[in-house]
Amino acid sequence: MSTTATPLTQLSAWKALKSHHEKIAPRHLRELFAEDPQRGTKLAVEALGIYLDYSKNRITEETLQLLLKLAEESGLRERMEAMFSGEKINITEKRAVLHTALRAPKDAVINVDGKNVVPEVHQVLDRMSAFADRVRSGAWKGHTGKRIRNVVNIGIGGSDLGPVMAYEALRHYSQRDLNFRFVSNVDGTDFAEATHDLDAEETLFIVSSKTFTTLETMTNAQTARKWALDKLGDPAAVAKHFVAVSTNAGEVSKFGIDTANMFGFWDWVGGRYSMDSAIGLSTMIAIGPDNFRAMLSGFHAMDEHFRTTPFEKNLPVLMGLLSIWYNDFFDAQTVAVLPYDQYLKRFPAYLQQLTMESNGKHVTLSGAQVDYQTGPIYWGEPGTNGQHSFYQLIHQGTRLIPCDFIGFEKTLNPLSNHHDLLMANVFAQTEALAFGKTAEQVKAEGTPDWLVPHRVFEGNRPSNTLLLQELTPETLGKLVALYEHSVFTQGVIWQIDSFDQWGVELGKVLAVRIIKELEGNSELKHDSSTNALIQRYLKAK
Ligand SMILES: O=P(O)(O)OC[C@H]1O[C@](O)(CO)[C@@H](O)[C@@H]1O
């Protein structure tokens, strides 16, 4: 794959956007809406039951055309095809990027190195389904003959955030007589608190690690093994209480888990794109194989939408381009993701890895230093909690923070008028952010002069609103795939490798060195700050 492209800032659409930005920056959303009474429905797209209202963005029709031109000039269409067809677009790791194959239908053909990977994907799904059914029905027994009541997923990063997010998101569909816990942090507190009230005879550990070498996960897995064997006594119990999800059969056997109890995946699945591979085993046990497959069909529907829909109607492309617009032309540093659904409480955390591990890069595919900003910081909390915490800064602070509001037309828990109250807040917030409140309006309310500046809302603060029908497994699949492909769109435009993560390596290497120093008496050869901190810790230990 060629890594030489016209530098981004030399593209004609980029240059045109630079000067166009000067025209748009002083314009207020109040004026843009006043100029076109249809704006609110014109700048909106509906696909797959997802309604994206992007009218409250600081754009005009011309901005949109230029952004779409930028996507064309960046070769987005070709790069998309390269990804979907299994080209090794993760160039620094020489790997294909095929999370889309994880949700492809049985009869699809997707070749990696001349081999169709789809049959293996479905074989693993079938094995997962059979296993999930046995755990759910109680047919899978623990070592002492009791049925499994607790499922503990041990993993970190993509081997944790997807499973936790999906479990929380789809809790409504989960089998309620099973408990699910997630242990990720190497801090012993995480394991201790997750297991303190569990009965080992009824507990199944899923050790989830693509590499099966990750320090945190291996440490927690060893602790889990000891915890289980201390209570169950017999090493043979491991076979009934531990299963593995990994690409590394060798390390799984070394750990003592029979590879018959291993669910595999492949090096062409990135950790942060793995929740619909075997890494989703805990999700499948929670919601059942049929619901899991419905989630996969949601992912697949969005894959097809992304691949086949013209850019101007393409949800991930539009969202990716809008993110570029604020990040690179308005110098916005962050994006707030604000789900108005309690079930999506871990969605922002999930998106942090997806977006920031993917696009937190400072060189292009050819290794040149970029001279523009790449991935913004993603953050957020579910509404309405965020409103009573950080929204003050979004409304009246000095920074521009584009927001994604996510709401549902129907709630899964229709208690009195809760859902109307919740959704009223979505609509109110986006309205307040866009249109604000002028000094005249504030004065007209009888506010004393000295207080007026404090009560003015400038407005002109952009947002997208994503309105979905109902939170189902299928909808969740669509929503996650929407963000996956938006991240891809942005990475293509920035000309970076969105699928490696070298930035997490240095800290890992240094930690291994320091672990030895904390255990032994070796001489400390760090900088004066690190030396002093380690010495202080050693003294107190
Ligand atoms: O699944 P593994 O191999 O344990 O890796 C866990 C996580 O570590 C990383 O490699 C780096 O944080 C992530 O990309 C990955 O999701």
The ligand as an SDF file (V2000), in Angstrom:
LIG
                    3D

 16 16  0  0  0  0  0  0  0  0999 V2000
   -5.7490   -7.8970   24.8700 O   0  0  0  0  0  0  0  0  0  0  0  0
   -4.3760   -7.5870   25.3490 P   0  0  0  0  0  0  0  0  0  0  0  0
   -3.3290   -8.1900   24.4580 O   0  0  0  0  0  0  0  0  0  0  0  0
   -4.2060   -8.0300   26.7750 O   0  0  0  0  0  0  0  0  0  0  0  0
   -4.1400   -6.0410   25.2720 O   0  0  0  0  0  0  0  0  0  0  0  0
   -4.9240   -5.1410   26.0060 C   0  0  0  0  0  0  0  0  0  0  0  0
   -4.7910   -3.7330   25.5220 C   0  0  0  0  0  0  0  0  0  0  0  0
   -3.4420   -3.3100   25.5410 O   0  0  0  0  0  0  0  0  0  0  0  0
   -3.1730   -2.4710   24.4180 C   0  0  0  0  0  0  0  0  0  0  0  0
   -2.3760   -3.1740   23.5130 O   0  0  0  0  0  0  0  0  0  0  0  0
   -2.4350   -1.2310   24.8060 C   0  0  0  0  0  0  0  0  0  0  0  0
   -3.0640   -0.5320   25.8070 O   0  0  0  0  0  0  0  0  0  0  0  0
   -4.5540   -2.2010   23.8240 C   0  0  0  0  0  0  0  0  0  0  0  0
   -4.5110   -1.8630   22.4970 O   0  0  0  0  0  0  0  0  0  0  0  0
   -5.2350   -3.4830   24.0990 C   0  0  0  0  0  0  0  0  0  0  0  0
   -6.6170   -3.3780   23.9380 O   0  0  0  0  0  0  0  0  0  0  0  0
  1  2  2  0
  2  3  1  0
  2  4  1  0
  2  5  1  0
  5  6  1  0
  6  7  1  0
  7  8  1  0
  7 15  1  0
  8  9  1  0
  9 10  1  0
  9 11  1  0
  9 13  1  0
 11 12  1  0
 13 14  1  0
 13 15  1  0
 15 16  1  0
M  END
$$$$
